[in-house]
Amino acid sequence: MHVPDAERWNHNIEYHPLLANAVAGARDVLDVGCGEGMLARRIRLDGAAVTGIDPDPTSIELAREQSPDGDITYLRADFLDHPFAPQSFDGIVSIAALHHMDTVEALTRMRDLLRPGGTLAVVGMARNDFPADLPWEAAALLTSIKDRLFRTQWPHPSPVVWPPPHTYAETRRTAEQIMPGIRYRRHVLWRFSLVWTKPDPAGVDSDIV
């Protein structure tokens, strides 16, 4: 049975507002690993032209069924191989998909596809590094138990990759090397976020003048 977007919740959907707000005002947004398109549909409501890309045929079929007007472009393709032109987007988002790909290659590609002044926003998953991450694990378990008492978790149809190949610390170091100045944040429900605005030399020059 189809569940309306407004009635869905899970640990990924919890962070959709973070991603949508990060690219608010963008004209062309790419959703990497879009799944069945819930985040893409949310961003489209803000007026952006949205392209979703995912290699899973079932997910893309579901996404297209839920966008019958064809106002979102959905590509069944491998993000790392698809021939996008450089600097094609002024907003790029991705949720729970980075660990499905080679982290260095994926973040480098996202950086290169972003226009100067554009914003990248990623919510991802990583492995805990014990014992350092034990407090985070405890907080996540307690928060998840509390949420499940009052919310029904929507089971997404996308493929699952577990465990993630890298720890939170490793992922943070990699992101900071590829995109200096990126904002890394750890979140309670087994997630981290990366937000980065690509430097715009033209904008800097205009401010000086």
Secondary structure, DSSP 8 states (H G I E B T S, - for coil): ----GGG---TTGGGHHHHHHHTTT-SEEEEET-TTSHHHHHHHTTT-EEEEEES-HHHHHHHHHT-TT--EEEEES-TTTS---TT-EEEEEEES-GGGS-HHHHHHHHHHHEEEEEEEEEEE--B--TTTTHHHHHHHHHHHHHHHHH-------S----S-SSBHHHHHHHHHHHSTT-EEEEETTTEEEEEEE---HHHHHHHH-
